[in-house]
Amino acid sequence: MPITLKWLTGEQERGAGSDKLLSGCAFIPQPSSLPPDPFVWHYLSPEGEREKFLRKRIVHLAVLCLCALALSSCERATSTQQGQSLRASNSASYESPVRIAELSDPAVKESSGLVASRRNADIFWTHNDSGDDAVLYAFDRKGRNMGHWRVRSAKSYDWEDIAAGPGPQSGVSYLYIGDIGDNGSRRASITVYRIVEPSVTNAKEGEQATEEAEAIRLKYPDGGHDAEALLVHPLTGDLYIVTKNFGTSSGIYKLKAPFSTSAVNTLTRVGTISVPNLVGGLITGGDISTDGRRVVLCDYLSAYELSLPDSAAGDFDNIWKQPIESVALGPRRQGEAVCYSLDGQAILATSEKRPTPLIEVKRKN
């Protein structure tokens, strides 16, 4: 018997037979990043496999319920005062997370990506999730609005992450914006926009414009994937995308620099990763430290760090085989953005719900 599960919409439709399976289970609201039509999970149970099918579905739904409860507990904890430790650290390398500011700019409604500026001291860049224009937002460590920049020649289909790194001109800092979201895994290609990082030292009121964006078009070697984590190596300029997979490992895909801006580039799969939590591959953001020796990834619950050993200093892709250390980020309401500080001595994070916190986790001495 076919069973259809839809995210709750105004009509709150459920397919035949789903009421019994979902009895007593909390529903998760339809994410804003999904397309307007309800996102449908449709499963067919062949004859003779029904009991196995039902057990598998119940396990998946139970995990969804646990995630919903975890997110709900994060929302109830958002009254924490700025500067106050959010909870004890569970990491050997990092201190407890601290909420150091709230973003004051009301235009930042869903902070989906985060990166520390390479060109402007104590400045960070963020952008909204799908539904916004092609605009970047700058803010400082106190959460103050430092200006808006419209990205020239860029479109915003589903921007999910932002990174900083080298580019065609030596000594110039570039921003890379990942239009890589694909909830239905249907996109034939995705796009990463590259721009020269703007200067915000003389930020003006109103919207400014960046230099022309270069569109780096990409495709996966094995079909479409949803992804929310874009990373750029600070020394080589190699580009990495980590996919977002519920309940399974995430794929790690690489595009070696330099890239073509005239043809579609094919990514190379270099590994997989499963972080130590209930849902394994639900990666929502990532960054590489400026020395190229550490990677931080995040999901809705925590951050996760991998470090490159000295013995593999010349082989960055070896980092994906290293042990994973969990790093507490404290309560976040749909946390999808994480980055390193410019000096690599702290991890910072925001969330997609307002008021938008700026959370900092300092590295232990």
C-alpha positions, -999 to +999 in steps of 0.1 A: +000+000+000+015+034-009+022+057+020+027+094+013+041+118+039+040+155+032+054+184+052+025+202+069+009+229+048-022+249+053-042+219+042-023+195+065-027+167+040-016+132+048-016+102+026-036+070+031-024+050+060+000+076+075-022+085+105-014+052+123+023+055+116+025+091+128+003+088+159+018+108+188+047+121+166+054+158+164+054+173+129+081+195+116+069+226+098+077+229+061+112+245+058+113+278+041+140+266+018+117+241+001+099+249-031+063+262-030+048+228-037+047+204-007+077+182-005+065+146-008+081+114+005+065+086-014+072+050-006+059+018-022+059-014-002+061-045-024+041-075-013+059-096+013+080-066+025+053-047+044+065-054+079+101-046+071+090-015+054+069-003+083+097-009+108+120+012+087+096+040+084+088+040+121+125+043+129+129+072+104+099+090+118+111+085+154+144+101+145+125+130+130+105+134+162+137+135+182+152+161+159+120+182+163+123+180+201+159+190+200+152+220+178+123+229+201+145+229+231+169+252+213+141+277+206+131+277+243+167+286+253+171+317+232+167+341+261+204+337+270+221+370+277+249+382+254+284+373+268+270+345+289+283+309+285+256+289+268+266+254+282+296+234+293+320+225+266+320+189+255+352+193+235+388+187+245+400+215+222+374+243+227+359+263+255+321+267+262+302+286+235+294+322+242+267+344+226+287+375+218+261+395+199+228+396+180+227+408+144+209+442+144+201+442+106+164+433+101+172+424+065+191+393+077+161+371+082+177+337+075+215+337+080+224+306+059+261+312+053+289+328+073+325+337+067+351+359+083+364+387+060+399+384+048+401+421+037+383+439+066+393+434+102+366+420+125+340+419+097+318+389+087+297+382+056+264+365+056+235+360+032+199+348+034+185+315+024+164+310-007+138+337-014+161+367-010+178+387-038+214+383-047+226+404-017+255+400+008+253+415+043+283+427+063+284+430+101+309+433+129+316+414+161+290+434+179+264+425+154+262+460+139+251+464+103+280+473+081+263+475+048+245+456+020+261+446-013+242+435-043+262+408-062+263+420-098+255+395-126+244+369-100+210+352-094+198+337-062+180+304-066+190+287-033+221+303-018+233+280+011+269+289+020+297+314+015+335+310+017+366+331+012+397+322-006+422+330-034+413+335-070+427+345-104+446+375-091+474+368-067+471+386-033+434+394-038+407+380-015+377+365-032+343+355-019+326+323-031+288+321-028+273+287-031+240+285-050+240+248-042+207+240-026+186+213-043+159+199-020+146+176-047+181+167-062+168+177-096+192+204-107+213+195-137+240+219-125+246+242-096+265+275-095+292+290-073+296+328-078+331+343-073+336+380-066+364+402-054+357+408-017+344+444-012+359+469+012+336+479+040+359+505+056+338+532+042+304+515+044+276+537+032+239+538+039+218+519+014+227+492-010+261+491-028+272+468-057+301+444-059+323+439-089+309+416-116+305+380-104+320+351-122+297+321-124+314+288-118+289+261-130+292+227-115+277+192-119+281+161-098+295+129-114+267+108-100+235+129-103+219+157-084+225+162-046+212+187-020+241+205-004+245+234+021+282+234+028+308+251+006+345+252+015+374+268-004+410+259+005+428+291+016+461+282-002+452+261-033+418+276-040+404+241-044+366+240-039+347+215-018+310+208-014+297+185+013+262+171+005+232+170+029+218+136+034+193+125+061+203+093+079+232+085+056+268+096+050+274+129+032+294+129+000+325+151-003+331+166-037+360+186-050+368+209-079+405+215-083+415+251-091+417+267-115+381+265-127+364+271-160+339+300-161+327+292-196+320+254-194+303+232-168+329+218-144+325+182-132+331+176-095+351+147-082+339+126-053+368+123-028+351+107+001+322+105+025+316+117+061+291+108+088+292+130+119+285+115+153+248+123+158+213+108+152+211+118+115+246+113+103+249+134+071+226+164+077+255+189+071+243+225+069+276+245+067+314+244+068+347+262+066+385+256+063+408+274+087+431+300+072+462+278+077+445+250+057+449+225+086+414+222+100+378+218+088+347+226+107+312+214+097+279+219+114+244+205+114+213+217+133+227+205+166+265+210+169+298+216+151+324+190+141+361+195+135+387+175+116+424+182+118+451+174+093+480+156+110+516+167+104+523+135+085+497+144+059+505+181+056+509+179+018+477+159+012+447+180+023+422+154+012+435+131+039+417+153+064+384+136+056+398+103+070+406+119+104+388+115+137+358+138+142+357+160+173+323+174+184+321+210+194+291+224+213+276+256+198+249+261+223+212+267+215+205+278+179+172+279+161+179+261+128+216+266+127+230+265+092+261+287+092+295+282+107+330+296+101+365+301+117+377+334+129+404+350+108+432+338+131+417+303+134+414+305+172+376+304+173+346+289+157+316+312+150+280+304+142+246+320+135+211+307+130+183+311+105+158+324+130+156+359+144+168+373+167+200+360+150+227+352+175+265+354+168+280+326+188+317+322+194+336+291+207+372+299+215+400+274+211+417+263+243+453+274+248 
